[in-house]
């Protein structure tokens, strides 16, 4: 899979929270990738009926 780079600007308080997660081993790229996957691949809903 070929990847593309993007630039994301964050407000200072949000960046501070993101930096705090680095101590737990979470990277900004990893977190953003995870959130985008969640957003674009929602869990399918169960079918109603039969």
N, CA, C and O atoms as CSV, one atom per row, in Angstrom:
chain,resi,resn,atom,element,x,y,z
A,1,UNK,N,N,0.841,-1.169,0.000
A,1,UNK,CA,C,0.000,0.000,0.000
A,1,UNK,C,C,0.891,1.239,0.000
A,1,UNK,O,O,1.808,1.363,0.812
A,2,UNK,N,N,0.610,2.130,-0.904
A,2,UNK,CA,C,1.364,3.376,-0.977
A,2,UNK,C,C,0.744,4.376,-0.005
A,2,UNK,O,O,-0.479,4.483,0.080
A,3,UNK,N,N,1.578,5.103,0.724
A,3,UNK,CA,C,1.068,6.070,1.691
A,3,UNK,C,C,1.358,7.490,1.236
A,3,UNK,O,O,2.279,7.733,0.456
A,4,UNK,N,N,0.564,8.415,1.731
A,4,UNK,CA,C,0.720,9.841,1.459
A,4,UNK,C,C,0.862,10.563,2.789
A,4,UNK,O,O,0.314,10.119,3.798
A,5,UNK,N,N,1.579,11.654,2.799
A,5,UNK,CA,C,1.746,12.450,4.005
A,5,UNK,C,C,0.725,13.567,4.039
A,5,UNK,O,O,0.327,14.103,3.004
A,6,UNK,N,N,0.300,13.915,5.266
A,6,UNK,CA,C,-0.582,15.055,5.451
A,6,UNK,C,C,-0.048,15.891,6.608
A,6,UNK,O,O,0.704,15.399,7.449
A,7,UNK,N,N,-0.437,17.137,6.640
A,7,UNK,CA,C,-0.051,18.043,7.708
A,7,UNK,C,C,-1.315,18.415,8.468
A,7,UNK,O,O,-2.290,18.873,7.873
A,8,UNK,N,N,-1.298,18.217,9.789
A,8,UNK,CA,C,-2.462,18.509,10.611
A,8,UNK,C,C,-2.076,19.546,11.655
A,8,UNK,O,O,-1.119,19.355,12.405
A,9,UNK,N,N,-2.816,20.634,11.700
A,9,UNK,CA,C,-2.584,21.667,12.708
A,9,UNK,C,C,-3.526,21.415,13.881
A,9,UNK,O,O,-4.711,21.140,13.696
A,10,UNK,N,N,-2.970,21.516,15.106
A,10,UNK,CA,C,-3.755,21.274,16.310
A,10,UNK,C,C,-3.679,22.477,17.237
A,10,UNK,O,O,-2.662,23.168,17.273
A,11,UNK,N,N,-4.747,22.733,17.987
A,11,UNK,CA,C,-4.672,23.767,19.016
A,11,UNK,C,C,-3.684,23.330,20.102
A,11,UNK,O,O,-3.502,22.135,20.337
A,12,UNK,N,N,-3.058,24.289,20.751
A,12,UNK,CA,C,-2.026,23.990,21.759
A,12,UNK,C,C,-2.513,23.035,22.857
A,12,UNK,O,O,-1.773,22.117,23.209
A,13,UNK,N,N,-3.730,23.206,23.420
A,13,UNK,CA,C,-4.168,22.269,24.471
A,13,UNK,C,C,-4.289,20.825,23.977
A,13,UNK,O,O,-3.972,19.887,24.708
A,14,UNK,N,N,-4.748,20.652,22.739
A,14,UNK,CA,C,-4.872,19.309,22.175
A,14,UNK,C,C,-3.495,18.694,21.937
A,14,UNK,O,O,-3.297,17.503,22.175
A,15,UNK,N,N,-2.556,19.490,21.475
A,15,UNK,CA,C,-1.185,19.013,21.260
A,15,UNK,C,C,-0.559,18.594,22.578
A,15,UNK,O,O,0.194,17.622,22.634
A,16,UNK,N,N,-0.872,19.329,23.643
A,16,UNK,CA,C,-0.335,19.000,24.970
A,16,UNK,C,C,-0.852,17.634,25.423
A,16,UNK,O,O,-0.102,16.839,25.989
A,17,UNK,N,N,-2.140,17.364,25.171
A,17,UNK,CA,C,-2.715,16.064,25.523
A,17,UNK,C,C,-2.083,14.948,24.696
A,17,UNK,O,O,-1.815,13.860,25.206
A,18,UNK,N,N,-1.852,15.223,23.436
A,18,UNK,CA,C,-1.230,14.239,22.558
A,18,UNK,C,C,0.189,13.931,23.012
A,18,UNK,O,O,0.611,12.775,23.001
A,19,UNK,N,N,0.926,14.965,23.411
A,19,UNK,CA,C,2.284,14.762,23.904
A,19,UNK,C,C,2.295,13.934,25.186
A,19,UNK,O,O,3.225,13.161,25.415
A,20,UNK,N,N,1.275,14.089,26.016
A,20,UNK,CA,C,1.190,13.305,27.254
A,20,UNK,C,C,1.031,11.813,26.947
A,20,UNK,O,O,1.504,10.971,27.710
A,21,UNK,N,N,0.375,11.486,25.849
A,21,UNK,CA,C,0.191,10.079,25.473
A,21,UNK,C,C,1.490,9.430,24.999
A,21,UNK,O,O,1.619,8.206,25.030
A,22,UNK,N,N,2.442,10.234,24.566
A,22,UNK,CA,C,3.725,9.664,24.109
A,22,UNK,C,C,4.394,8.872,25.214
A,22,UNK,O,O,5.064,7.874,24.949
A,23,UNK,N,N,4.219,9.310,26.447
A,23,UNK,CA,C,4.783,8.586,27.589
A,23,UNK,C,C,4.202,7.195,27.735
A,23,UNK,O,O,4.816,6.326,28.354
A,24,UNK,N,N,3.024,6.976,27.169
A,24,UNK,CA,C,2.372,5.666,27.216
A,24,UNK,C,C,2.639,4.858,25.951
A,24,UNK,O,O,2.095,3.767,25.776
A,25,UNK,N,N,3.489,5.405,25.062
A,25,UNK,CA,C,3.844,4.670,23.855
A,25,UNK,C,C,2.948,4.940,22.656
A,25,UNK,O,O,3.045,4.246,21.644
A,26,UNK,N,N,2.080,5.936,22.755
A,26,UNK,CA,C,1.173,6.272,21.661
A,26,UNK,C,C,1.810,7.370,20.809
A,26,UNK,O,O,2.221,8.407,21.331
A,27,UNK,N,N,1.890,7.140,19.506
A,27,UNK,CA,C,2.427,8.173,18.619
A,27,UNK,C,C,1.273,8.940,17.985
A,27,UNK,O,O,0.163,8.420,17.873
A,28,UNK,N,N,1.531,10.158,17.577
A,28,UNK,CA,C,0.510,10.972,16.919
A,28,UNK,C,C,0.036,10.271,15.648
A,28,UNK,O,O,-1.166,10.183,15.398
A,29,UNK,N,N,0.966,9.778,14.853
A,29,UNK,CA,C,0.602,9.098,13.601
A,29,UNK,C,C,-0.257,7.870,13.867
A,29,UNK,O,O,-1.257,7.646,13.185
A,30,UNK,N,N,0.131,7.083,14.851
A,30,UNK,CA,C,-0.620,5.875,15.172
A,30,UNK,C,C,-2.027,6.185,15.647
A,30,UNK,O,O,-2.981,5.513,15.257
A,31,UNK,N,N,-2.158,7.211,16.497
A,31,UNK,CA,C,-3.467,7.585,17.002
A,31,UNK,C,C,-4.364,8.106,15.884
A,31,UNK,O,O,-5.533,7.729,15.798
A,32,UNK,N,N,-3.828,8.961,15.035
A,32,UNK,CA,C,-4.618,9.512,13.931
A,32,UNK,C,C,-5.030,8.412,12.961
A,32,UNK,O,O,-6.170,8.396,12.499
A,33,UNK,N,N,-4.118,7.490,12.645
A,33,UNK,CA,C,-4.452,6.365,11.763
A,33,UNK,C,C,-5.583,5.528,12.358
A,33,UNK,O,O,-6.525,5.147,11.662
A,34,UNK,N,N,-5.474,5.250,13.655
A,34,UNK,CA,C,-6.486,4.451,14.347
A,34,UNK,C,C,-7.848,5.148,14.299
A,34,UNK,O,O,-8.857,4.508,14.001
A,35,UNK,N,N,-7.885,6.448,14.588
A,35,UNK,CA,C,-9.144,7.187,14.585
A,35,UNK,C,C,-9.760,7.248,13.192
A,35,UNK,O,O,-10.977,7.138,13.045
A,36,UNK,N,N,-8.925,7.424,12.169
A,36,UNK,CA,C,-9.445,7.456,10.796
A,36,UNK,C,C,-10.021,6.107,10.390
A,36,UNK,O,O,-11.060,6.051,9.733
A,37,UNK,N,N,-9.355,5.017,10.773
A,37,UNK,CA,C,-9.878,3.686,10.462
A,37,UNK,C,C,-11.224,3.469,11.130
A,37,UNK,O,O,-12.145,2.929,10.517
A,38,UNK,N,N,-11.343,3.892,12.404
A,38,UNK,CA,C,-12.614,3.765,13.115
A,38,UNK,C,C,-13.711,4.561,12.414
A,38,UNK,O,O,-14.839,4.089,12.275
A,39,UNK,N,N,-13.378,5.746,11.983
A,39,UNK,CA,C,-14.366,6.626,11.359
A,39,UNK,C,C,-14.845,6.089,10.010
A,39,UNK,O,O,-16.040,6.119,9.717
A,40,UNK,N,N,-13.928,5.606,9.203
A,40,UNK,CA,C,-14.282,5.183,7.856
A,40,UNK,C,C,-14.700,3.721,7.755
A,40,UNK,O,O,-15.226,3.312,6.720
A,41,UNK,N,N,-14.485,2.934,8.781
A,41,UNK,CA,C,-14.878,1.527,8.785
A,41,UNK,C,C,-15.753,1.236,10.005
A,41,UNK,O,O,-15.336,0.500,10.899
A,42,UNK,N,N,-16.970,1.810,10.053
A,42,UNK,CA,C,-17.823,1.580,11.227
A,42,UNK,C,C,-18.261,0.129,11.309
A,42,UNK,O,O,-18.271,-0.591,10.311
A,43,UNK,N,N,-18.618,-0.283,12.505
A,43,UNK,CA,C,-19.089,-1.644,12.735
A,43,UNK,C,C,-20.459,-1.796,12.066
A,43,UNK,O,O,-21.358,-0.989,12.303
A,44,UNK,N,N,-20.618,-2.834,11.227
A,44,UNK,CA,C,-21.916,-3.018,10.557
A,44,UNK,C,C,-23.021,-3.304,11.578
A,44,UNK,O,O,-22.797,-4.004,12.566
A,45,UNK,N,N,-24.204,-2.762,11.334
A,45,UNK,CA,C,-25.325,-2.971,12.223
A,45,UNK,C,C,-25.966,-4.334,11.926
A,45,UNK,O,O,-25.953,-4.811,10.791
A,46,UNK,N,N,-26.513,-4.931,12.953
A,46,UNK,CA,C,-27.206,-6.216,12.793
A,46,UNK,C,C,-28.491,-5.996,11.990
A,46,UNK,O,O,-29.142,-4.958,12.113
A,47,UNK,N,N,-28.841,-6.976,11.175
A,47,UNK,CA,C,-30.056,-6.873,10.380
A,47,UNK,C,C,-31.265,-7.154,11.260
A,47,UNK,O,O,-31.231,-8.028,12.126
A,48,UNK,N,N,-32.322,-6.407,11.025
A,48,UNK,CA,C,-33.566,-6.626,11.753
A,48,UNK,C,C,-34.412,-7.631,10.973
A,48,UNK,O,O,-34.263,-7.783,9.760
A,49,UNK,N,N,-35.290,-8.304,11.686
A,49,UNK,CA,C,-36.197,-9.219,11.000
A,49,UNK,C,C,-35.836,-10.664,11.245
A,49,UNK,O,O,-35.375,-11.037,12.324
A,50,UNK,N,N,-36.045,-11.436,10.265
A,50,UNK,CA,C,-35.870,-12.890,10.317
A,50,UNK,C,C,-34.791,-13.285,11.223
A,50,UNK,O,O,-34.520,-14.476,11.377
